[in-house]
Amino acid sequence: MLGVTQPRISDLMRGKINLFGLDALVNMATAAGLRIELKVTTAV
């Protein structure tokens, strides 16, 4: 469904988000039917 292997899903479910690029996360989210919003702000 998400276009990635089961071990990659396992990494994601275990919170190993640093193993994924932003593009991969966005692709999986949109494949799951989610809408992406990105907000960029200045650092304080």
Secondary structure, 3 states (H helix, E strand, C coil): CCCCCHHHHHHHHCCCHHHCCHHHHHHHHHHCCCCCCCCCCCCC
